[in-house]
Amino acid sequence: MRDDASWQRGHRAAFLPMCVAAAVALALGVVCIVVGRADDVGTTVLAAGVLVAGALWGAAAAGRAVRRGPDED
């Protein structure tokens, strides 16, 4: 949160990792519903793990983008 430009750069860099994690978690949910195991605890935990991993990946990507600076976007 150094400045507005860094904030924007970080969010742009985190967008793809977060979208990938959301898509994987969504696909897991849809597959579970289709096969009739929507209440499966293991799959719910796996989907939550995917979302946490995506958040960590996004945070790392945002941090790298902010450290690189505006010249290297």
Backbone as CSV, one residue per row, in Angstrom:
resi,resn,N_x,N_y,N_z,CA_x,CA_y,CA_z,C_x,C_y,C_z
1,MET,0.816,-1.186,0.000,0.000,0.000,0.000,0.864,1.255,0.000
2,ARG,1.982,1.161,-0.688,2.877,2.309,-0.779,2.207,3.504,-1.428
3,ASP,1.591,3.241,-2.557,0.916,4.301,-3.300,-0.128,3.651,-4.210
4,ASP,-0.912,4.479,-4.872,-1.987,3.951,-5.716,-1.465,3.101,-6.864
5,ALA,-0.348,3.491,-7.453,0.200,2.733,-8.584,0.652,1.339,-8.140
6,SER,1.282,1.253,-6.981,1.707,-0.048,-6.456,0.501,-0.914,-6.137
7,TRP,-0.506,-0.305,-5.575,-1.734,-1.025,-5.236,-2.353,-1.627,-6.496
8,GLN,-2.442,-0.830,-7.552,-3.012,-1.307,-8.814,-2.145,-2.405,-9.434
9,ARG,-0.839,-2.221,-9.426,0.087,-3.206,-9.985,-0.042,-4.545,-9.262
10,GLY,-0.125,-4.500,-7.946,-0.266,-5.717,-7.161,-1.568,-6.444,-7.448
11,HIS,-2.643,-5.703,-7.549,-3.933,-6.324,-7.833,-3.990,-6.901,-9.247
12,ARG,-3.400,-6.215,-10.193,-3.349,-6.761,-11.565,-2.571,-8.068,-11.595
13,ALA,-1.474,-8.134,-10.860,-0.644,-9.333,-10.845,-1.350,-10.491,-10.132
14,ALA,-2.167,-10.197,-9.142,-2.849,-11.246,-8.389,-4.119,-11.747,-9.078
15,PHE,-4.572,-11.053,-10.099,-5.839,-11.395,-10.746,-5.829,-12.806,-11.338
16,LEU,-4.815,-13.152,-12.109,-4.767,-14.467,-12.746,-4.692,-15.607,-11.722
17,PRO,-3.791,-15.554,-10.737,-3.767,-16.648,-9.756,-5.097,-16.820,-9.026
18,MET,-5.736,-15.737,-8.685,-7.010,-15.832,-7.987,-8.101,-16.414,-8.882
19,CYS,-8.091,-16.030,-10.155,-9.081,-16.582,-11.092,-8.866,-18.073,-11.322
20,VAL,-7.614,-18.485,-11.415,-7.313,-19.912,-11.595,-7.810,-20.703,-10.381
21,ALA,-7.521,-20.223,-9.190,-7.956,-20.919,-7.978,-9.478,-20.971,-7.904
22,ALA,-10.139,-19.888,-8.232,-11.605,-19.869,-8.202,-12.183,-20.841,-9.228
23,ALA,-11.595,-20.891,-10.404,-12.092,-21.800,-11.448,-11.915,-23.257,-11.037
24,VAL,-10.780,-23.586,-10.429,-10.544,-24.963,-9.980,-11.532,-25.328,-8.869
25,ALA,-11.733,-24.433,-7.913,-12.674,-24.705,-6.827,-14.099,-24.841,-7.373
26,LEU,-14.456,-24.008,-8.324,-15.776,-24.098,-8.942,-15.943,-25.422,-9.683
27,ALA,-14.924,-25.815,-10.431,-14.982,-27.085,-11.162,-15.129,-28.258,-10.185
28,LEU,-14.403,-28.219,-9.077,-14.549,-29.268,-8.061,-15.979,-29.331,-7.539
29,GLY,-16.547,-28.178,-7.266,-17.921,-28.128,-6.772,-18.921,-28.667,-7.777
30,VAL,-18.760,-28.283,-9.032,-19.676,-28.752,-10.072,-19.564,-30.266,-10.250
31,VAL,-18.340,-30.765,-10.272,-18.149,-32.209,-10.409,-18.801,-32.946,-9.238
32,CYS,-18.635,-32.445,-8.048,-19.239,-33.090,-6.879,-20.758,-33.087,-6.971
33,ILE,-21.336,-32.013,-7.432,-22.791,-31.950,-7.580,-23.257,-32.930,-8.646
34,VAL,-22.548,-32.975,-9.760,-22.937,-33.853,-10.865,-22.878,-35.328,-10.463
35,VAL,-21.846,-35.708,-9.718,-21.718,-37.117,-9.335,-22.486,-37.447,-8.055
36,GLY,-23.188,-36.468,-7.496,-24.028,-36.712,-6.334,-23.320,-36.755,-5.010
37,ARG,-22.180,-36.099,-4.908,-21.432,-36.087,-3.643,-21.214,-34.660,-3.165
38,ALA,-22.269,-33.863,-3.229,-22.161,-32.460,-2.853,-21.865,-32.263,-1.370
39,ASP,-22.123,-33.251,-0.554,-21.880,-33.126,0.883,-20.580,-33.805,1.325
40,ASP,-19.696,-34.100,0.400,-18.432,-34.769,0.692,-17.475,-33.816,1.400
41,VAL,-17.094,-34.148,2.607,-16.225,-33.284,3.415,-14.829,-33.174,2.805
42,GLY,-14.299,-34.271,2.313,-12.952,-34.250,1.738,-12.837,-33.294,0.557
43,THR,-13.846,-33.290,-0.289,-13.814,-32.396,-1.443,-13.956,-30.939,-1.011
44,THR,-14.762,-30.710,0.012,-14.908,-29.349,0.535,-13.582,-28.842,1.088
45,VAL,-12.889,-29.697,1.809,-11.580,-29.318,2.348,-10.585,-29.089,1.214
46,LEU,-10.636,-29.931,0.197,-9.754,-29.757,-0.963,-10.026,-28.426,-1.669
47,ALA,-11.295,-28.101,-1.864,-11.644,-26.830,-2.510,-11.171,-25.643,-1.672
48,ALA,-11.325,-25.749,-0.357,-10.842,-24.681,0.528,-9.322,-24.555,0.432
49,GLY,-8.640,-25.688,0.364,-7.181,-25.663,0.204,-6.761,-25.027,-1.103
50,VAL,-7.512,-25.303,-2.158,-7.217,-24.692,-3.463,-7.369,-23.175,-3.375
51,LEU,-8.414,-22.717,-2.697,-8.626,-21.272,-2.564,-7.536,-20.614,-1.716
52,VAL,-7.116,-21.284,-0.660,-6.028,-20.746,0.171,-4.727,-20.698,-0.634
53,ALA,-4.446,-21.772,-1.383,-3.244,-21.791,-2.221,-3.299,-20.678,-3.263
54,GLY,-4.470,-20.456,-3.839,-4.623,-19.367,-4.810,-4.391,-18.006,-4.183
55,ALA,-4.867,-17.832,-2.954,-4.646,-16.563,-2.262,-3.161,-16.345,-1.981
56,LEU,-2.473,-17.400,-1.563,-1.024,-17.282,-1.317,-0.258,-17.017,-2.606
57,TRP,-0.656,-17.701,-3.681,-0.033,-17.482,-4.994,-0.279,-16.045,-5.447
58,GLY,-1.495,-15.573,-5.276,-1.821,-14.194,-5.660,-1.045,-13.170,-4.845
59,ALA,-0.911,-13.426,-3.544,-0.155,-12.508,-2.688,1.313,-12.474,-3.088
60,ALA,1.867,-13.634,-3.413,3.266,-13.682,-3.843,3.445,-12.945,-5.172
61,ALA,2.520,-13.149,-6.094,2.603,-12.472,-7.396,2.469,-10.965,-7.225
62,ALA,1.579,-10.546,-6.343,1.401,-9.106,-6.090,2.664,-8.506,-5.479
63,GLY,3.246,-9.207,-4.526,4.477,-8.714,-3.899,5.614,-8.583,-4.896
64,ARG,5.749,-9.582,-5.780,6.801,-9.497,-6.809,6.558,-8.315,-7.738
65,ALA,5.311,-8.110,-8.122,4.994,-7.014,-9.046,5.287,-5.659,-8.415
66,VAL,4.999,-5.526,-7.137,5.249,-4.252,-6.459,6.738,-4.024,-6.295
67,ARG,7.496,-5.081,-5.963,8.948,-4.925,-5.810,9.633,-4.604,-7.128
68,ARG,9.106,-5.174,-8.247,9.711,-4.902,-9.556,9.579,-3.436,-9.922
69,GLY,8.488,-2.832,-9.558,8.287,-1.420,-9.854,7.569,-1.187,-11.158
70,PRO,7.260,0.068,-11.430,6.444,0.407,-12.609,7.154,0.228,-13.944
71,ASP,8.473,0.235,-13.953,9.210,0.150,-15.215,9.129,-1.217,-15.853
72,GLU,8.838,-2.243,-15.066,8.926,-3.611,-15.553,7.580,-4.295,-15.684
73,ASP,6.500,-3.548,-15.812,5.173,-4.150,-15.981,5.083,-4.759,-17.301
